Amino acid sequence: MTTLCDAHNHLHDVRFLAELPRILSTMHDAGITHCVVNGTCEGDWGHVMALARANPRMILPSIGLHPWKVSTRSDNWLEKMTSTVIRESGRVFIGECGLDRWMHKPNIEEQKKVFISQLALASEYNLPISIHCLKAWGTLLEILKTHHRPQRGFLLHSYGGSPELVPELAALGGYFSFSGYFLREEKKKVHEAFRRIPPDRVMVETDAPDMLPPEPYRKYSLATSATHSLNHPANLLSVVEGLAKILEIRESHLRSLVSENFHSFFPVELS
């Protein structure tokens, strides 16, 4: 059976710390060979890089400044990111970064400046970039059309935009990853969007420990309390199962497709 790759998660999250060895073992046993671990602020970039060094065959590091963390940045955040990119020479990616009008009191102008800087860095070194976008699709489209983009394209992680946006974003170089949260019945609009995405642009992700899939797809769980569970990254298997049903294709075919797309977008040597 084709192995699987998680296009976006946060394995470095402190909520995983105590269970991380067991989590990684479960992922390996489930056939997950690679995952991209995304930092969101300066404070966690070092943790992401350390995790990748400790697990070089599985973990691909990505460092970014998330729109929710824009206000926490230091004066030299971009210099820190750039120096890491240069030092690692193609072995570290950009993101999670992007735009968010859904958050409380968004400063969209500051978000735009920070995102454009990261997009420029990804473009200069032709690196994968993982983009977060909520309620800001018009602004994102404008930036993508008027600024340099990486030749390899860009990833719209946990894509929740409209079906109508898909052709325009794909023409600009967009890849689209599906997360388990959108397996919910009420997310039909996202299901329709993924039916319109070109087959060579589809990927899958967990966004673990968040974006918990609906109950029938929680084959793996990590309870933090009697009432709250974390999304286990091994639930990637369920994400593929659910997306195959939405797309009305064989699961084995989707596995092959998303694995090929992952390795086309991310500069990874197949092991």
Buried (B, 14 or more C-beta within 10 A) or exposed (E): EBBBBBBBBBBBBEEBEEEBEEBBEBBBEBBBBBBBBBBBBBEBBBBBBEBBEEBEEBBBBBBBBBBBBBEEBEEEBBEBBBEBBEEBEEBBBBBBBBBBBEBEEBEBEEBBEBBBBBBBBBBEBEBBBBBBBBBBBEBBBEBBEEEEBBEBBBBBBBBBBEBEBBEEBBEEBBBBBBBBBBBBEEBEEBBBBBEBBBEEBBBBBBBBBBBBBBEEBBEBEBEEEEEEBBBBBBBBBBBBBBBBEBBEEEBEEBBEBBBEBBBBBBBBEEE
